[in-house]
């Protein structure tokens, strides 16, 4: 058995404010990038220190974080930070998942803008070389995207055979749920590779066929694999009914 370690920790970024003794230099060996994950809320904390590596009291400060495009330097997102612990110089902001929807995966520049108690505006520095812009990375989603279930309408029966409407698909995995009401007969998942606008005129072939009798109480589930252009379902009944079919590509 393998054991996988996972970590739950606060993302804290150290930033420098130009206060304190200037005859000392705070040597930051490594300043990591700020990293945001798409699809989840991201909590960020910034700890403000001076050149003497001491926390700066930020209780009276107003602090904003800006996310900018690295090439055009356009402001893409601005967040006002909350003061979590003024004496320890810790500010906090939450970037929720919806705010990252329109920001593609990649690298950006972030900056910290501060106003002190006397309303003096200045920049905090992301390293010890007075660089006001740090690097922020937006990574891909860490959770799968939910795919809505499709309910293809069932057409009229002709000689006890009916077809659902066709559904375009790009997925390689297909799941269906058949809701049966004393149904006796066959349900066939069909697919086509034709890329034509009129899917009703396309050439369909059978992917899987399942037979049911009155002892089969719905919903029953069917899975199939394969990459097709569209999917539909063929119902050949002897008696009973199929009340609906749910399909998820």
KALIN-V109710 format. One record per run of one state. SS is the DSSP state (helix for helix, strand for strand, loop for the rest). FROM is the first residue (numbers start at 1). LEN is the number of residues. If there is no record, write none. Layout:
[[SS:FROM:LEN] [SS:FROM:LEN]]
//
This chain:
[[loop:1:11] [strand:12:5] [loop:17:17] [strand:34:4] [loop:38:4] [strand:42:8] [loop:50:5] [strand:55:1] [loop:56:6] [strand:62:7] [loop:69:6] [strand:75:6] [loop:81:1] [strand:82:4] [loop:86:4] [strand:90:6] [loop:96:1] [helix:97:4] [loop:101:5] [strand:106:10] [loop:116:5] [strand:121:3] [loop:124:1] [strand:125:1] [loop:126:7] [strand:133:7] [loop:140:10] [strand:150:1] [loop:151:3] [strand:154:1] [loop:155:3] [strand:158:1] [loop:159:2] [strand:161:4] [loop:165:2] [strand:167:2] [loop:169:4] [strand:173:20] [loop:193:6] [helix:199:3] [loop:202:3] [strand:205:8] [loop:213:7] [strand:220:6] [loop:226:4] [strand:230:19] [loop:249:1]]
//
